[in-house]
Amino acid sequence: MEDAYARSASEVLEFFSVDPTRGLTDFQVAEHGRSYGKNVLPQEKSTPFWRLVLKQFDDLLVKILIVAAIVSFLLALANGETGLSAFLEPSVILMILAANAAVGVITETNAEKALEELRAYQADVATVLRNGCFSILPAPDLVPGDIVEVSVGCKIPADMRMIEMLSDQLRVDQAILTGESCSVEKELDATNVINAVYQDKTNILFSGTVVVSGRARAVVVGVGSNTAMGNIRDSMLNTEDEATPLKKKLDEFGTFLAKVIAGICILVWIVNIGHFRDPAHGGFLRGAIHYFKIAVALAVAAIPEGLPAVVTTCLALGTKRMARLNAIVRSLPSVETLGCTTVICSDKTGTLTTNMMSVSKVSVLHSANHVPVVAEYTVSGTTYAPEGTISDSTTELQLGLPANFHCLLHTAMCSALCNESIIQYNPDKKSYEKIGESTEVALRVLAEKIGLPGFDSMPSALNMLSKHERASYCNRYWENQFKKVSVLEFTRDRKMMSVLCNRKQIQIMFSKGAPESILPRCTNIMCNDDGSTVHLTSEIRAEIESKFRSFAGNETLRCLALALKRMPLGQQALSFDDEKDLTFIGLVGMLDPPRAEVRDAILSCMNAGIRVIVVTGDNKTTAESLCRRIGAFDHLDDFSGLSYTASEFEELPAMQKTMALQRMTIFTRVEPSHKRMLVEALQHQNEVVAMTGDGVNDAPALKKADIGIAMGSGTAVAKSASDMVLSDDNFATIVAAVAEGRAIYNNTKQFIRYMISSNIGEVVCIFVAALLGIPDTLVPVQLLWVNLVTDGLPATAIGFNKPDSDVMKAKPRKVNEAVVSGWLFFRYLVIGVYVGLATIAGFVWWFLYSDNGPKLKYTELVNFDSCSTRETNYSCTVFNDRHPSTVSMTVLVVVEMFNALNNLSENQSLLVIPPWSNLWLLGSILLTMLLHVLILYVAPLSALFSVAPLSWSEWTVVLYLSFPVIVIDEILKFFSRSSRGIQFNLRLRRMDLLPKREVHDK
């Protein structure tokens, strides 16, 4: 029943044909069960494991690698190769892809847990009226039309419409659904609000919420998927995972690479068609296969096989650093997404605030003859822990023994006795927890902070207690001193509650309630200085009312007034008539306080070009007041045009909605669907959205956002739907995580560029060798070694580059910013061409000039394939010598080690950022060279990689050919830092081969 909130109780009962005094019959239960289904959230079919595995290979770059591995294996078999040499290259590629797939499968498996953990919020049992009898039944057996009775502590088993109040009031904590910081009073009357949100449906009890006071009966109107909790589940199911910015860039790079590889391979084949019939090949078909092998070698050279592994490793290292910052990353790609976040939609309750109602102000009468008449005290502490001080707001002096002040002492008594909540210490969570109303718990904590009278060492004595004893020590003291005789429960018309207590032949009634209800009933007022009682004059009353308006208006505190009255000895019961001629004790103001560190965190976000939108289920006034109290929005004169309720926003025309989204700072009175809608709307404006939250109500938006950030103390559902969890619940941790995300992306760009320049060098080497007609400079297994090991280790170490000092002063990078483009592409093309030519030069040098070589003429080298048909003064087997390709491979390795040093910074010289600024990189270069020396000088390995030991003279030439890469890049960096480099970049913009980006000097 969709509109039960808008219908009267009798209409709803009539709709389900149920008698409220007898409930459903067994026949009706069976019939409704068939019509509406069971009261359980359906179990969604999980994705089969094999489908999850296959999904990890649905990537163009990965597909290219797989094809290269298969073709390499088939060609090895066609050439008659067997054993390790035939399987080495494809096996290594497939092992890398398998490792990456494993990471992806684990990540996706974790994501599916959110739906499972949503079931934890369903009630286990319910007290149900059927066939005229009440019985306790499993909650899944409920059907629409069932009459259910609920009381304090009950978890609501289904969505239900109130039909009968069995106490003066019923209050429900529905924060997990709406994010409201206070419990909500429920009523029987129908709601006539148009486009009603959950907060407006005051006659509906929502599944999964908890009753904190009162007792009532309700009729079930929605079960299973047709409940508020079911709507959250459906919203999570309908959310498709979006590719992260880095994933999109890598996909674009893969597409670009595929085109380049295809073009080069076809070009090499076409250029060499005339050589297919050369005698050395033994026929046209063999010649075609020979040059096809060269084309495959080109493909292997062009593909950075180690890139997926290096990206995964770099992100994993980033997650470790973030864990030290109290940010637990659940999804690896989200590490990088933080770097380009442009909007943070922050849940108010529990994220910007502590979600622990705390008394912050107390106002009492100082003395009738004192000026000012009213004294005001400030209470510190923002949690349920009995820790905090009380200070005089005027002098800012801390009170050593607050209980020695009479009004404060009686405030503690009234707070402890006129109270039905419980506060206790949870040793597992190492925190204080509440049972009952947040406002009543706040009063209990106030009583603990005020302490007990008569002990000079009271504060230090209390601190010696265990946390379990300390939680309610002072409250228990007052409960032991006073015996409760009678209680008048809170009612909506009175807006107050009273309790009659007896102590040592003295009867006292303590009352608490709304100031507008308590004050008119008071005729006297207690003085704080001497404990005397004086007449409540109109002047004093005006002062108290002025203070109330200040608390409730300017400071938007939730206010309660406390009072007492001496009662006749022997009275055993209270009546409403007793609640008059009261003595006013004081006024307390409480709030859900903002976290202390939030102000600086939001200011840091603003400096970093990141907009913060406060999202809450509370009303607009409360949210705006919180923002003012935080202090980070002081630059705004008012919130007009910046603050919207969900209903106001939905009513705006399309154009005004777009304008509102660009300026919005506060979004209030929202329900789960609104949060998800906000994320989608911002994403349509090309914003990269981070959503924070801790409740079940936040889960759909957390899953939809580019990066969902859950609080460590939040619900399991929110954590499972998120990409990252803040273990310290600290909004400021997000800022540190964003800085880390930006640094990770910058380093990712550096190692991708490093690997690209290496691959360009390999392509140039093979392409030029094919054009010149010289023997193969490098064999595929050597290219694989270079791409995986000698490039992979330094590339991973580049991920340890220190972040720039101004990383949080730059605006977020644009989502469509390419990894390499414009001037940068030209730079790495120049470096790549030099790497390729240096590799060719090393190969040619050995044949033409090396003392260990044959010292051939250049014409003899380029006509090597006709050697067997000519008379020569050297053996044709010289072209099968492993030394020239060893020199080429070593030049390629060493030049890449120097190039790795170039990548310590995009534009800064090595004189500014020296090599020792990243010791990990120096270590990786040393390890890489040791591994390379190992395969050169250890016989089995040298045979496997078709290499041979080098002499000192050959090593000298290798160094001569390799070192200039540093000089060339230093010159290019100089141009980058100068205006000429920027101008050149502008001229190149129209020729970008990859998507455009803005250039930011580091």
Buried (B, 14 or more C-beta within 10 A) or exposed (E): BEEBBBBBBEBBBEBBEBEBEEBBBEEBBEBBBEEBBEBBBBEEEEBEEEEBBEBBBEBBBBEBBBBBBEBBBEBBEEEEBEEEBBBBBBEBBBEBBEEBBEBBBEBBEEBEBBBBBBBEBBBEBBBBBBEEEEEEBBBBBBBBBBBBBBBBEBBBBBBBBBBBBEBBBBBBBBBBBBBBBBBBBBBBEBBEEEEBBBBBBBBBBBBBBBBBBBBBBBBBBBBBBBBBBBBBBBBBEEBEEEEBBBBBBBBBBBEBBBEBBBEBBEBBBEEBEEBBEBEBBEEEEEBBBBBBBBBBBBBBBBBBBBBBBBBBBBBBBBBEBBEEBBBBBBBBBBBBBBBBBBBBBBBBBBBBBBBBBBBBBBBBBBBBEEEEBBBBBBBBBBBBBBBBBBBBEEEEEEBEBBBBBBBBBBBBBBBBBBBBBBBEBEEEEEBBBBBBBBBBBBBBBBBBBBBBBEBEEBBEEBEEEEBEEBBBBBBEBBBEBBEEBBBBBBBEEBEBBBBBBBBEEEBBBBBBBBBEBBBEBBBBBBBBBEEEBBEBEEEBBEBBBEBBEBBBEEBBBBBBBBBBBEBEEEBEEBEEEBBEEBBBBBBBBBBBBBBEBBBBBBBBBEEBBBBBBBBBBBBBEBBBBBBBBBEBBEEBEEBEEBBBBBBBBEEBEEEEBEEBBEEBBBBBBBBBBBBBBBBBBBBEEEBBBBBBBBBBBBBBBBBBBBBBBBBBBBBBBBBBBBBBBBBBBBBBBBBBBBBBBBBBBBBBBBBBBBBBBBBBBBBBBBBBBBEEBBBBBBBBBBBBBBBBBBBBBBBBBBBBBEBBEEBBEBEBBBBEBBBBBBBBBBBBBBBBBBBBBBBBBBBBBBBBEBEBBBEBEEEBBBBBBEBEEEEEEEEBEBBEBBBBBBBBBBBBBBBBBBBBBBBBBBBBBBEEBEEEBBEBBBBBBEBBBEBBEEBBEEEEEBEBBBBBBBEEEBEEBBEBBBEEBBEBBEEBBEBBEEEEBBEBBEEBEEEBBBBEBEBBEB
